[in-house]
Amino acid sequence: MPDSEPRLDRSSSDGAARFTLTGDWVARHARALERLAGTVPTGAPRVTIDVSRIGHLDTFGAWSVETLCQSARAAGIDPQVTGTARQNAAVLAQMHKTALRPPSAKATHRDTLAILEATGRSVFEAGADLLALLSLSGRVFSSFGLALKSPATLKTKSMIHHIDQVGVRAVPIVGLMTLLIGCIIAQQGFFHFAKFGATDYVVDLVAVLVLREIGVLLVTIMVAGRSGSAYAAEIGSMKMQEEIDALRTMGLDPVDVLILPRVLALVIALPMLTFVGVIAALYGAGLVAWIYGDVSPASYLAQLRDAVTYTDFEVGIIKAPVMALVIGIVACREGLRVEGSAAALGRRTTASVVKSIFLVIVLDGIFAILFSTLGM
């Protein structure tokens, strides 16, 4: 049976306004219902809304009735709904219960409390995450101590495999990136220092900056994105396939089998990659100095020997194994937190890269303050 058009008939009796709703108040007549629901009763102290003649009623129609009631309340009139059929009573009551109201001071107060709650929860989760990282670090150091007492327990083949993966295979990309960075730093140095007639100091700038800060920091960030994400993905996949639970069932500690070889591989490989990156950056700076700055290779090497001290090299290399330790532990920790879905694996892999880079930069700042205090 086709729907009949909804209507709203208004009448007055004893100074009270009466709205009689007829037809089918359903979503098919949305345009008409929106127009009728916007009717604002005026000039009457009392309003009665009769819904007894409504044919079909759905949630859209019930919401239109409630909107009409709200229009009356906004005009300062408390409407009375009469003639509610039994089949329509539940939906009308639900619409009245969930009716939207304008925001109030209490709502703003609740929003403030929600922000404070979210902030406190984030701080608590960050603290719990830090404690978990410290706990895993302790387990790694304990496992390493036991491996020193019994070298046969160390998974040497696994460690060599990971050194090849994170170290040897990373040499081309690390060398290329640091070469380009060295070229860019030197070019910008010559371009800007030429304004002050201080191009002789460009080599000093490149040498100190690359050896102490940029070399190790760039290599560490690249390793965090390349190898840290791989660690998190590998261990997360093992967690999803219950391979880690199988190791525990066989009486093997996942820290000894999976985490320690990976962390040691990073600790060994990252200083080597840092050395490669530093040499590549200095070589790139030398090319730019020769081509762009008109500095011969012999003059460049002579200025480099005068500018660089062993302390500069030492400062950069000391940072590398500590940062490698942080990257390895964070990546393995995030891999262990994967909870059985591809989406969780992606989130944890991303989190491992973000957290690693953040902690590496924080550590670099701490090292800068420490070495300044020590006069290095």
Secondary structure by P-SEA (a helix, b strand, c coil): ccccccbbbbbbcccbbbbbbbccccccaaaaaaaaaacccccccbbbbbccccccccaaaaaaaaaaaaaaaaaccccccccccccaaaaaaaaaaaccccccaaaaaaaaaaaaaaaaaaaaaaaaaaaaaaaaaaaaaaaaaaaaacccccaaaaaaaaaaaccccaaaaaaaaaaaaaaaaaaaaaaaaaaaccccaaaaaaaaaaaccaaaaaaaaaaaaccaaaaaaaaaaaaaaaaaaaaaaacccccccccaaaaaaaaacaaaaaaaaaaaaaaaaaaaaaccccccaaaaaaaaaaaccaaaaaaaaaaaaaaaaaaaaaaaaaaaaccccaaaaaaaaaaaaaaaaaaaaaaaaaaaaaaaaacc
